Amino acid sequence: MAHDGPGSEAEAALDAAFRHARAYLRTLPERRVDAEQSPARLAAILGAALSDDGEPAADVVGRLIAAGEIGVTPMSGPRFFSFVIGGAHPAGIAADWLAATWDQNVGLYGPTPLAATAEVIASRWVLDLLRLPASTAIGFVTGATMANFTGLAAARHALLARHGWDVEAKGLYGAPEIEVVLGADAHSTLFAGLRYLGLGSERVHRVATDANGAMSAQGLAERVASLHGKPILVCAQAGQINTGACDPFGPIADACAAHEAWLHIDGAFGLWAQASDAMRHLTAGVERADSWAVDAHKWLNTPYDCGFAIVRDPAAITGAVSIHASYLQASEEERNPSHFTPELSRRARGFAVYATLAALGRQGVRETVERCCALARRMRDALCAEPGVECLNDVALNQAIFRFGDDDALTQAVADAVTKSGVAYLHTAQWRGRTVMRFSVSNWSTREADIDMTAAAVLRAFRALRR
Ligand SMILES: *Cc1c(COP(=O)(O)O)cnc(C)c1O
């Protein structure tokens, strides 16, 4: 297929996608927030056989659009509350189209100066909003899973270097053992990072957490003191996935400093509390850590996939993940993006971050964070006014967990009924051994009317289902 001008097959495919994208986004707030679960129908539209000769691109795109009408969940709309995911802001979507169009392979500064420069500017803005030291390094990774992995890799590098061990060269065989300490309500992806790095997901020290899921500062201090002299990696959390709880970072940082422990923060969404004067008491002291993982595609509302691996000592992140070869001619003066991520070839994520931040502005980011938290409290107030509905967490951030009639099956049935109605998307999880309905507000476009409509649907379902 050649790119041969107006009316060509290539342009017809691009036009079809563009027209559909605009119509989809325009109607997003009114769409049913679910998708038809019919693999057979979807496969019938997509076609099972790969053709020998290929097909016109516009036909292929047309089929995807048709399948999208039944197979795509409007996750980025204002009433998808079941994960903490946000929804892509239009400025970020447009910048992502440019990233796909320009198709830059963002490894080195030389061939991709615009993509590299957008990352440098966006890095500065992110550090400023998150109130982290300006000299800190950021890798633009796929999300908080890889941000955790990268932060932990930097920790492994630095902790073992301090003990005279070059882990990148020698691996972990014969290395001093790293003692990993984390809260009992840490996120599953932290354990994945530990697994990938050979640190093991089970040989960790778990510190007790409170009813809301925040780590006990005293428990942490005692555990770290008992490990004095060993390489210690402490993982704390800003924003527990169910409750939004933030660990007590000040006391945790004190304990880490006293025992030369590396402090890593999983702040996938919760770290954004730093962007608001009204919320940042929740994350007080978080700037004292050595590394941080934070998502862009959740509360910052960029398109997937995008997150930041942030490391105070740039030499620790580059020492852990940079890749070198004679054909990869790195700039000596400018920042080479691939030196800060585990990936070599990747798309230019920095465009969407730059565009989303520039479009929202400092005020817009702050307002998004504060509005989402206020909307979570609005939902709590609306639901808890009903006898039999309980909120199980302290709604300090953007997360709320609810229980109906103190009954697992009823709680599940209420969430299922609302999701089936298409009004809002809700899921359950287990909290302290009980089924709860999760409610996460992180979308830039969610407003009070969305909360009120959802609360009404939830209460309608509860009243119909309770005996
Ligand atoms: C979502 C989340 C992650 C994982 O992030 P991805 O963007 O899905 O890779 C890690 N930690 C916490 C606390 C999260 O909420």
The ligand as an ORCA input file, in Angstrom:
! r2SCAN-3c Opt
* xyz 0 1
  C      -2.069      0.282     39.036
  C      -1.050      0.099     40.062
  C       0.175     -0.524     39.761
  C       0.459     -1.104     38.401
  O       0.440     -0.120     37.420
  P       0.216     -0.426     35.873
  O       0.084      0.921     35.312
  O      -1.024     -1.247     35.780
  O       1.413     -1.149     35.389
  C       1.114     -0.615     40.757
  N       0.869     -0.135     41.997
  C      -0.298      0.448     42.330
  C      -0.504      0.953     43.718
  C      -1.293      0.591     41.361
  O      -2.442      1.188     41.680
*
